[in-house]
């Protein structure tokens, strides 16, 4: 599957942040995600693009 879906725990691990931080970013709309049955899910491709956008903003 080319467009992998990640859980909150997986995204937190991928970004090397606490789950609480990833949850807060998602809840504030700063991290691109969507809810399924009350739990957050993220497209890996969206997370990669989000990381690139963060790098551009900081320059």
MDTraj code that builds the backbone (N, CA, C; nanometers):
import mdtraj as md
import numpy as np

residues = "UNK UNK UNK UNK UNK UNK UNK UNK UNK UNK UNK UNK UNK UNK UNK UNK UNK UNK UNK UNK UNK UNK UNK UNK UNK UNK UNK UNK UNK UNK UNK UNK UNK UNK UNK UNK UNK UNK UNK UNK UNK UNK UNK UNK UNK UNK UNK UNK UNK UNK UNK UNK UNK UNK UNK UNK UNK UNK UNK".split()
xyz = np.array([
    [0.0849, -0.1176, 0.0000],
    [0.0000, 0.0000, 0.0000],
    [0.0895, 0.1239, 0.0000],
    [0.0744, 0.2074, -0.1020],
    [0.1620, 0.3230, -0.1190],
    [0.1316, 0.4331, -0.0177],
    [0.0060, 0.4461, 0.0210],
    [-0.0326, 0.5545, 0.1106],
    [-0.0637, 0.4977, 0.2489],
    [0.0403, 0.4768, 0.3264],
    [0.0261, 0.4127, 0.4570],
    [-0.0408, 0.5055, 0.5583],
    [-0.1282, 0.4478, 0.6395],
    [-0.1969, 0.5203, 0.7455],
    [-0.1267, 0.4894, 0.8774],
    [-0.0959, 0.5943, 0.9521],
    [-0.0244, 0.5799, 1.0793],
    [-0.1155, 0.6166, 1.1961],
    [-0.0911, 0.5550, 1.3093],
    [-0.1632, 0.5888, 1.4327],
    [-0.0914, 0.7049, 1.5014],
    [-0.1545, 0.7577, 1.6032],
    [-0.0934, 0.8661, 1.6812],
    [0.0393, 0.8209, 1.7408],
    [0.0418, 0.7004, 1.7935],
    [0.1640, 0.6462, 1.8545],
    [0.2759, 0.6355, 1.7506],
    [0.2419, 0.5893, 1.6307],
    [0.3419, 0.5753, 1.5245],
    [0.3936, 0.7113, 1.4785],
    [0.3042, 0.8098, 1.4682],
    [0.3461, 0.9447, 1.4271],
    [0.4357, 1.0059, 1.5338],
    [0.3995, 0.9897, 1.6603],
    [0.4819, 1.0421, 1.7685],
    [0.6221, 0.9809, 1.7627],
    [0.6289, 0.8522, 1.7402],
    [0.7579, 0.7844, 1.7301],
    [0.8357, 0.8348, 1.6082],
    [0.7675, 0.8489, 1.4965],
    [0.8289, 0.8954, 1.3717],
    [0.8871, 1.0357, 1.3890],
    [0.8121, 1.1230, 1.4590],
    [0.8569, 1.2606, 1.4806],
    [0.9481, 1.2752, 1.6016],
    [0.9619, 1.1659, 1.6783],
    [1.0450, 1.1650, 1.7991],
    [0.9955, 1.2688, 1.9007],
    [0.8628, 1.2683, 1.9210],
    [0.8001, 1.3536, 2.0218],
    [0.7101, 1.2666, 2.1085],
    [0.6674, 1.3211, 2.2210],
    [0.5756, 1.2483, 2.3091],
    [0.4391, 1.2358, 2.2406],
    [0.3676, 1.1293, 2.2735],
    [0.2328, 1.1103, 2.2182],
    [0.1443, 1.2288, 2.2523],
    [0.1603, 1.2817, 2.3721],
    [0.0809, 1.3971, 2.4156],
    [0.1056, 1.5170, 2.3241],
    [0.2289, 1.5372, 2.2830],
    [0.2632, 1.6479, 2.1934],
    [0.2003, 1.6270, 2.0559],
    [0.2099, 1.5062, 2.0033],
    [0.1499, 1.4755, 1.8730],
    [-0.0014, 1.4941, 1.8787],
    [-0.0630, 1.4505, 1.9882],
    [-0.2074, 1.4659, 2.0055],
    [-0.2457, 1.6143, 2.0070],
    [-0.1708, 1.6938, 2.0826],
    [-0.1994, 1.8371, 2.0912],
    [-0.1878, 1.9039, 1.9549],
    [-0.0821, 1.8721, 1.8809],
    [-0.0632, 1.9301, 1.7478],
    [-0.1782, 1.8918, 1.6539],
    [-0.2215, 1.7670, 1.6617],
    [-0.3328, 1.7222, 1.5775],
    [-0.4626, 1.7909, 1.6181],
    [-0.4881, 1.7977, 1.7479],
    [-0.6111, 1.8589, 1.7981],
    [-0.6173, 2.0078, 1.7648],
    [-0.5037, 2.0740, 1.7599],
    [-0.4976, 2.2164, 1.7267],
    [-0.5002, 2.2399, 1.5760],
    [-0.4987, 2.1319, 1.4976],
    [-0.5007, 2.1448, 1.3525],
    [-0.3657, 2.1775, 1.2914],
    [-0.2607, 2.1653, 1.3704],
    [-0.1259, 2.1954, 1.3223],
    [-0.0615, 2.0754, 1.2542],
    [-0.1058, 1.9576, 1.2866],
    [-0.0548, 1.8334, 1.2288],
    [-0.1675, 1.7728, 1.1457],
    [-0.1428, 1.7426, 1.0181],
    [-0.2505, 1.6953, 0.9313],
    [-0.2941, 1.5529, 0.9659],
    [-0.4160, 1.5399, 1.0137],
    [-0.4685, 1.4088, 1.0498],
    [-0.6195, 1.4085, 1.0456],
    [-0.6770, 1.2938, 1.0754],
    [-0.8220, 1.2793, 1.0777],
    [-0.8573, 1.1760, 1.1825],
    [-0.9796, 1.1827, 1.2291],
    [-1.0235, 1.0903, 1.3331],
    [-1.1034, 0.9757, 1.2733],
    [-1.0773, 0.8574, 1.3251],
    [-1.1525, 0.7368, 1.2891],
    [-1.1931, 0.6714, 1.4204],
    [-1.3221, 0.6658, 1.4440],
    [-1.3705, 0.6033, 1.5669],
    [-1.3128, 0.6636, 1.6928],
    [-1.2883, 0.7918, 1.6919],
    [-1.2367, 0.8591, 1.8105],
    [-1.0851, 0.8612, 1.8221],
    [-1.0163, 0.7900, 1.7351],
    [-0.8697, 0.7872, 1.7380],
    [-0.8114, 0.8595, 1.6185],
    [-0.6981, 0.9238, 1.6380],
    [-0.6329, 0.9969, 1.5297],
    [-0.5608, 0.9028, 1.4344],
    [-0.5679, 0.9362, 1.3052],
    [-0.4951, 0.8646, 1.2004],
    [-0.4298, 0.9679, 1.1095],
    [-0.3177, 0.9291, 1.0499],
    [-0.2399, 1.0210, 0.9678],
    [-0.1901, 0.9485, 0.8437],
    [-0.1972, 1.0164, 0.7305],
    [-0.1365, 0.9607, 0.6085],
    [0.0125, 0.9921, 0.6140],
    [0.0945, 0.8910, 0.5926],
    [0.2393, 0.9099, 0.6011],
    [0.2849, 1.0187, 0.5036],
    [0.2265, 1.0207, 0.3852],
    [0.2624, 1.1206, 0.2845],
    [0.2345, 1.2626, 0.3359],
    [0.1221, 1.2807, 0.4059],
    [0.0890, 1.4124, 0.4618],
    [0.1900, 1.4543, 0.5679],
    [0.2357, 1.3593, 0.6476],
    [0.3333, 1.3898, 0.7531],
    [0.4665, 1.4318, 0.6907],
    [0.5069, 1.3624, 0.5861],
    [0.6320, 1.3975, 0.5176],
    [0.6222, 1.5389, 0.4603],
    [0.5089, 1.5719, 0.3972],
    [0.4906, 1.7071, 0.3427],
    [0.4876, 1.8113, 0.4542],
    [0.4257, 1.7764, 0.5675],
    [0.4198, 1.8676, 0.6813],
    [0.5606, 1.8977, 0.7327],
    [0.6446, 1.7958, 0.7412],
    [0.7828, 1.8138, 0.7859],
    [0.8561, 1.9095, 0.6916],
    [0.8406, 1.8883, 0.5612],
    [0.9057, 1.9753, 0.4624],
    [0.8574, 2.1188, 0.4764],
    [0.7275, 2.1375, 0.4996],
    [0.6718, 2.2718, 0.5168],
    [0.7283, 2.3396, 0.6414],
    [0.7500, 2.2612, 0.7475],
    [0.8067, 2.3171, 0.8706],
    [0.9485, 2.3653, 0.8465],
    [1.0235, 2.2923, 0.7659],
    [1.1608, 2.3316, 0.7368],
    [1.1641, 2.4616, 0.6568],
    [1.0704, 2.4780, 0.5638],
    [1.0636, 2.5991, 0.4815],
    [1.0246, 2.7191, 0.5671],
    [0.9277, 2.7022, 0.6580],
    [0.8809, 2.8117, 0.7439],
    [0.9922, 2.8652, 0.8324],
    [1.0815, 2.7797, 0.8756],
    [1.1880, 2.8195, 0.9698],
    [1.3005, 2.8968, 0.9023],
    [1.3029, 2.8980, 0.7695],
    [1.4126, 2.9653, 0.6990],
    [1.3854, 3.1119, 0.6812],
])
top = md.Topology()
chain = top.add_chain()
for i, resn in enumerate(residues, 1):
    res = top.add_residue(resn, chain, resSeq=i)
    for name in ("N", "CA", "C"):
        top.add_atom(name, md.element.get_by_symbol(name[0]), res)
traj = md.Trajectory(xyz[None], top)
